[in-house]
Amino acid sequence: MSAVKEPSFRESVDLMFNRAVALMDLPPGLEEKIRVCNATYTVRFGVRLRGEMRTFTGYRSVHSEHMEPVKGGIRFAGSVNQDEVEALAALMTYKCALVEAPFGGSKGGLCIDPREYDEHELEQITRRFAYELAKRDLIHPSQNVPAPDMGTGEREMAWIADQYARMNTTDINARACVTGKPLNAGGISGRVEATGRGVQYALREFFRYEEDVAKAGMTGKLKGKTVVVQGLGNVGYHAAKFLSEEDGSKIIGVIERDGAVVSKNGLDVEGLHAWIMKHGGVKGYPDASYVENGAEVLEEDCDILIPAALEGVINLSNAARITAPLIIEAANGPVTAGADEILRDKGTVIIPDMYANAGGVTVSYFEWVKNLSHIRFGRMQRRQEEARHELVVDQLESLSDAMGKAWSPDPDFKQKYLRGADELELVRSGLDDTMRIAYQSMRKVWHERDDVVDLRTAAYLVSIEKVAASYRAKGL
Ligand code: NAD
């Protein structure tokens, strides 16, 4: 098996795409049109730092413009390359279609290890990169809207938004040029944790269907399930935190750059996260055993494996030894096409990336809509909703008085029922709804078609069909 060549990330995505379209009846021209990446812009720019000029290389790929704006994160990592950015842009196309976010697919990346620069230097570099992209409309509220990805977060998005606003002083929608901004710079409540929250909602939805859980050879709900997470960054940390705090799952292993920590009794996610923030890695963390070769822990005996760091970590070299019956791809592309085949043959159920980590783009969509409408969600309705609920409660109270019976609801019923939804609640409700509906659309194909044996192929079928419909509607 080791003689088989591992495909690149982009080849992996294409192979998975091809596997799905083979089961569809698309005209070959349209199939090709959907698969190919429309354009990739490469930029090299210089920034004067520490007394010398340093040159940086960045990319912005536009995979499909069947809907505009196109959308996709910007990654800061030393390993960024064109192949990776194009693969990620393609996944964005399929992801947006699957969760019905009205965007085409795009992605950006800058070859830089952000840990090597201080905040001021990073701001200079980010602003310069944003300038290069914005002047070619590769950052634009109606054409191309980036978001955070590995190595970037709210801070970088705020710099990008500000840079765009400086270059477009009369654009009233300037804030909609990027999502994932801090709340005070046009962001939306719940965006930071959205991708991890989406992973939690995806797992909750999966565990609502006994027959799906049975396909992974499991029974029961999330409570008590053992979990291994790779990457305790934005996505991995929030997923692990919510699953352990709210669903009773047990995080028994966390893999980071410098190794892994394992504890059969369950790790304290908050404590471990604080340790990583302070020490830069998991090594030395008390109350857990340390494993120097972190990747080995991917093979640990657990119920759910959550790769939430980077692509290609489950590949031809280790797929056969992965024992988790359920893998949820919080990262993009963590399982290569070859590994996918090995795991499929073993009966491992994989909840695919384009669905599993779609919580980020879903809440980004809400943020974009908020920016374009210039009003916080819930601002108009909240108190009116409360007043109407109060009417019902008053009526119930007077009814029980008239009947001479004291009405004694649950102590917190009144407080919960009377409260109108604020922005965070609306965002969570919209995200939960999106994750449920998208899962249902995938599982329908998975269960109804004999030739579809896995959720990934089902996800591709649903999303490619939507992209194709959109091209057909344009007369292509
Ligand atoms: P992040 O930079 O916040 O976190 C990545 C984490 O992985 C860090 O803790 C890092 O130390 C760790 N890591 C890096 N290399 C590793 C290695 N070799 N082994 C183990 N751990 C390693 O990034 P993120 O935003 O959480 O993104 C993680 C993945 O999720 C990426 O694949 C990204 O494309 C995907 N994703 C992110 C979002 C989002 O909203 N941030 C949305 C969708 C998908």
Residues whose N, C-alpha, C, O or C-beta is under 5 A from the ligand:
A	BS01	NAD	P148 D149 M150 G151 T195 Q230 G231 L232 G233 N234 V235 G236 I255 E256 R257 A308 A309 L310 A330 A331 N332 N357 G360
